[in-house]
Amino acid sequence: MTAVAELRKTVASLHRELTRYGLVSWTAGNVSARVPGAGLMVIKPSGVSYDDLGPDAMVVTDLNGELVEGELAPSSDTAAHAYVYRHLPEVGGVAHTHSPYATAWAARGEPIPCVLTMIADEFGGDIPVGPFALIGDDSIGRGIVETLRGSRSPAVLMRNHGPFTVGADARAAVKAAVLVEDVARTVHFAHQLGTPDAIDPQHVDRLYARYRNVYGQ
């Protein structure tokens, strides 16, 4: 119960990061976190204003998306998050936004090419596109898992929908959501000037390894 209470606070505060970085509009978007060792997750409720998303508003479901604790209906993307947690045990957090530049790439069905060192660092190569899937069951989750299993990227651009990101915890997933929008915008600008050159794969490997093993504290 202590772990759930702490994750309610964490997930609530991370939703404020989505609005702070301009990644969502109205009530769209969601963040979830796996409850370690419990077969549960904490996720945003459906259709609730971001101004009202305090810890008590967060809901707890099992990893089939069934409500366990909370007064509100879970996010409409709960089945997708639950599918990811069931099939990618290393994932501890999932985020979904409709951030405009990343979603524009998703609308085109086009991967974001690895033409920036930041893309190599965070995403380990091109940011892939996942298949079109309807909301309401685990179809989106299946597309996320199928796409990310063949990629080092923590982000997938679900076709005609928007970005989903994963991480070892919810904070890492939100960080990836912030960065995928940042690089989507920059690469869009670069395309207005011409065709940017892709980074050599061997350099991508070195940048990716350095970012994970050397960068930061």
Residue pairs with C-beta under 8 A, 6 or more apart in sequence:
3 35
3 36
3 38
4 35
4 38
4 40
4 42
4 60
4 69
5 55
7 33
7 35
7 42
7 58
7 170
8 42
8 55
8 56
8 58
9 55
10 33
10 170
10 171
11 31
11 32
11 33
11 42
11 43
11 44
11 58
11 170
12 53
12 54
12 55
12 57
12 58
14 31
14 95
14 170
14 171
14 174
15 29
15 30
15 31
15 44
15 50
15 53
16 50
16 53
17 174
17 178
18 24
18 29
18 31
18 50
18 95
18 97
18 174
18 177
19 50
21 99
21 178
21 181
22 99
22 181
23 29
23 97
23 98
23 99
23 177
23 178
23 181
24 50
24 97
24 98
24 99
25 98
27 46
27 47
27 48
27 49
27 50
28 97
28 98
29 44
29 95
29 96
29 97
29 98
30 43
30 44
30 75
30 77
30 81
30 95
30 96
31 43
31 44
31 93
31 94
31 95
31 96
31 170
31 173
31 174
32 41
32 42
32 43
32 44
32 75
32 78
32 81
32 93
32 94
32 95
32 170
33 41
33 42
33 43
33 92
33 93
33 169
33 170
34 40
34 41
34 85
34 91
34 92
34 93
35 41
35 42
35 60
36 92
39 62
39 63
40 60
40 61
40 62
40 63
40 68
41 60
41 61
41 62
41 63
41 81
41 82
41 85
42 58
42 59
42 60
43 58
43 59
43 60
43 61
43 74
43 75
43 78
43 81
44 53
44 57
44 58
44 59
44 74
44 75
45 53
45 57
45 58
45 59
45 70
45 72
45 73
45 74
45 75
46 72
46 73
46 74
46 75
46 76
47 73
48 57
48 72
57 70
57 72
58 70
59 67
59 69
59 70
59 71
59 72
59 73
59 74
60 67
60 68
60 69
60 70
61 67
61 68
61 74
61 78
61 82
62 68
62 82
63 82
63 85
63 86
64 82
64 86
65 74
65 78
65 79
65 81
65 82
67 73
67 74
75 81
76 135
76 136
77 96
77 135
77 140
79 136
79 137
79 138
79 140
79 141
80 94
80 96
80 138
80 139
80 140
80 141
80 144
80 164
81 94
81 96
81 141
82 138
82 141
83 138
83 140
83 141
83 142
83 144
83 145
84 91
84 94
84 141
84 144
84 145
84 164
84 166
85 91
85 94
87 141
87 145
88 145
88 148
88 149
88 166
90 168
91 166
91 167
91 168
92 167
92 168
92 169
92 170
92 172
93 166
93 167
93 168
93 169
93 170
93 171
93 172
93 173
93 174
94 164
94 165
94 166
94 170
94 173
95 164
95 165
95 166
95 167
95 170
95 173
95 174
95 176
95 177
96 162
96 163
96 164
96 165
96 177
97 103
97 162
97 163
97 177
97 181
98 162
99 162
99 163
99 177
99 180
99 181
99 184
100 181
101 181
101 184
101 185
101 188
102 112
102 155
102 157
102 162
102 163
102 180
102 181
102 184
103 157
103 161
103 162
103 163
104 184
104 188
105 111
105 112
105 127
105 129
105 157
105 184
105 188
106 129
106 157
106 158
106 159
106 160
106 161
106 162
106 163
107 160
109 129
109 159
109 160
110 129
111 126
111 127
111 128
111 129
111 157
112 119
112 126
112 127
112 157
112 180
112 183
112 184
112 187
113 119
113 126
113 187
113 196
113 198
114 120
114 123
114 125
114 126
114 127
114 198
114 199
114 204
115 187
115 190
115 196
115 197
115 198
115 199
116 183
116 186
116 187
116 199
117 199
117 207
118 179
118 182
118 183
119 125
119 126
119 127
119 183
119 187
119 199
120 199
120 203
120 204
120 207
120 208
120 211
121 207
121 208
121 210
121 211
121 215
122 154
122 176
122 179
122 183
122 211
123 152
123 153
123 154
123 155
123 176
123 179
123 180
123 183
124 151
124 152
124 153
124 204
124 208
125 151
125 152
125 153
125 201
125 204
125 208
126 151
126 153
127 153
127 155
127 156
127 157
127 180
127 183
127 184
128 147
128 148
128 150
128 151
128 153
128 156
128 157
129 147
129 156
129 157
129 158
129 159
130 143
130 144
130 146
130 147
130 156
130 157
130 158
130 159
130 164
131 143
131 146
131 147
131 158
131 159
132 143
132 158
132 159
132 160
132 161
133 139
133 140
133 142
133 143
133 158
133 161
134 140
140 158
140 161
140 164
143 156
143 158
144 156
144 158
144 164
144 166
147 156
148 154
148 156
148 166
152 208
154 165
154 166
154 167
154 172
154 173
154 176
155 163
155 164
155 165
155 166
155 176
155 177
155 180
156 163
156 164
156 165
157 163
157 180
158 164
163 177
163 180
163 181
165 173
165 174
165 176
165 177
165 180
166 173
166 176
167 173
167 174
167 175
167 176
187 196
190 196
199 207
